């Protein structure tokens, strides 16, 4: 789901023992690495390991839980289509 170089948006910036004020909800970040980390506490993480991401420009040990982010979708192709359609309508009008 996540890959190095991918842009992501923070959807959860709540502070806890593993993540502090390094990220901001709605902030756009670039992934610098993706990996798995054993849970720090089985009380909080039901699986044997979970996906973590590290972000460019943020030096945080162990990274961030991937659940805090959603991938950004590149919709530049849609903007190009709209631009072409708009241009055709202006010419034909």
Wavefront OBJ file of the C-alpha trace (Angstrom):
o trace
v 0.000 0.000 0.000
v 2.833 2.423 0.803
v 6.129 2.855 -1.045
v 9.258 4.963 -0.730
v 8.828 8.363 -2.399
v 5.036 8.287 -2.111
v 3.214 11.384 -0.870
v 0.856 10.808 2.050
v -1.543 12.921 4.087
v -1.687 12.677 7.877
v -5.160 11.693 9.091
v -4.289 11.127 12.771
v -1.911 13.378 14.704
v -3.099 12.479 18.192
v -0.231 12.303 20.620
v 0.617 9.113 22.492
v 3.731 7.385 23.780
v 4.957 6.571 20.254
v 4.081 9.701 18.309
v 4.312 13.263 19.476
v 4.070 16.655 17.813
v 6.163 15.632 14.775
v 3.209 15.363 12.419
v 0.151 17.545 11.822
v -3.269 16.349 10.675
v -3.747 17.372 7.050
v 0.008 17.700 6.556
v 1.537 16.286 3.387
v 4.647 14.140 3.804
v 6.927 11.985 1.649
v 7.740 8.434 2.731
v 11.449 7.702 3.083
v 11.125 4.063 4.219
v 8.510 1.408 4.925
v 8.879 -1.512 7.294
v 7.439 -3.605 10.063
v 8.081 -3.128 13.763
v 7.205 -5.524 16.555
v 4.495 -4.048 18.782
v 5.716 -2.042 21.726
v 2.718 -3.146 23.770
v 0.303 -6.000 22.968
v -2.338 -3.989 24.789
v -2.438 -1.486 21.916
v -1.503 -3.632 18.927
v -3.361 -6.901 18.418
v -1.151 -8.159 15.573
v 2.330 -9.586 15.940
v 3.772 -6.675 13.958
v 2.516 -3.569 12.193
v 3.489 -1.415 9.231
v 5.467 1.732 9.975
v 6.629 4.529 7.719
v 9.479 6.974 8.094
v 9.056 10.438 6.627
v 11.553 12.658 4.831
v 12.850 15.421 7.060
v 11.492 13.908 10.293
v 13.992 11.994 12.409
v 11.784 9.906 14.717
v 12.999 6.565 16.058
v 10.834 3.663 14.861
v 8.822 5.863 12.461
v 5.045 6.267 12.521
v 2.223 3.750 12.362
v 0.999 3.669 8.760
v -2.597 3.924 10.006
v -1.906 7.603 10.680
v -1.657 8.319 6.915
v -3.545 7.901 3.674
v -1.920 7.904 0.255
v -2.362 10.975 -1.915
v -3.818 10.203 -5.302
v -2.301 11.807 -8.366
v -5.227 13.307 -10.265
v -3.204 15.404 -12.677
v -4.560 13.288 -15.547
v -8.111 14.396 -14.626
v -7.083 18.059 -14.628
v -5.585 17.609 -18.100
v -8.842 16.083 -19.394
v -10.881 18.934 -17.924
v -8.530 21.478 -19.482
v -8.918 19.867 -22.928
v -12.708 19.647 -22.629
v -12.939 23.271 -21.502
v -10.764 24.385 -24.423
v -12.950 22.473 -26.915
v -16.108 24.062 -25.466
v -14.580 27.547 -25.756
v -13.619 26.926 -29.396
v -17.022 25.457 -30.281
v -19.018 28.153 -28.461
l 1 2 3 4 5 6 7 8 9 10 11 12 13 14 15 16 17 18 19 20 21 22 23 24 25 26 27 28 29 30 31 32 33 34 35 36 37 38 39 40 41 42 43 44 45 46 47 48 49 50 51 52 53 54 55 56 57 58 59 60 61 62 63 64 65 66 67 68 69 70 71 72 73 74 75 76 77 78 79 80 81 82 83 84 85 86 87 88 89 90 91 92 93
